[in-house]
């Protein structure tokens, strides 16, 4: 259908980039990017008009569109373009051009494959820049020497792809990365972009080799000068990996952000003031930054208090940990070298945090209690009685309330 619509408009349509790369590598990839030699917006509108329930979102300024299918599946459509960057790191200025120019402005050779979709040439593979060769040989290589000048975030992408696919950054590209570090291109990279690239690295299945590679290229200092990749960091990140697989094997209901736990591991050496600098450098949203600062302090403090307790009771464990999110709990569990503290946190995650009284406000009403602040006190008392093991069943609770 894409090919037919393109034919009708006299355009050429191609599927390009990561999708084709991953087809070649037999990796799953559901992000489809189309490039149109013609006008992507006209194409997308024309295409959508053919189907019921297919919508388009248009970004006229960038001459791009998103086709949205009823099941929310999305396809990005871009006009083949040459991008000019007025200043490095700024948003590009877009102009129409041919597929080859469009592919040339991209990050790495392995991302430059295209498959034509027009009916007459459907399925023809286009490889202008040796992408198949580099995919076979496992090479991450830029297309030209100014690639990182145009977009310093590509340095992080290079490392992410290298580790994800088990490829090798070529000598020339490695030199350009070192050069980017020496001249510090990263000052021009906005905090938001830097953070989002770091996040993408941490979201990889196993981000540790990529973090180690960032350190090899001496790039961690651009995130914060005090970040280290020393024996402590490697130990902690390995522990985190272990704790995350432990948690995932439990099939608990609570969802959490894996990348965030690794992030906490990476920034572990930072003191409060440095953490504050980090939140500014990465341009974190106020609420996110506040939570990070508060919870990091609370987590370290709580670990210390757990450390002091020889044999904390379930109730003590509950009140020490109940304000912390799963990410921080997992981070603490990984960080502590004390078996007793590990056990306490795991008990909290698997059991204590789910403890709730059977009785609710409605039951108290049925029992003849007037609604009011007293309810909160009673329910709190019941929770404590549960944690202390004094009550278990609903009947126990009723008896306890009546007492
Ligand atoms: N691209 C680029 N420079 C960037 C970001 C992206 O040249 N800084 C190009 C890449 O060639 C890529 C395409 O834009 O193929 C789409 O980007 P994205 O969806 O981020 O890349 P994928 O290759 O699909 O990566 P992932 O598998 O991580 O989604």
Boltz pocket constraint, residues with backbone or C-beta under 6 A from the ligand:
constraints:
  - pocket:
      binder: B
      contacts: [[A, 16], [A, 17], [A, 18], [A, 19], [A, 31], [A, 33], [A, 105], [A, 106], [A, 107], [A, 108], [A, 111], [A, 112], [A, 151], [A, 153], [A, 154], [A, 157]]
      max_distance: 6.0
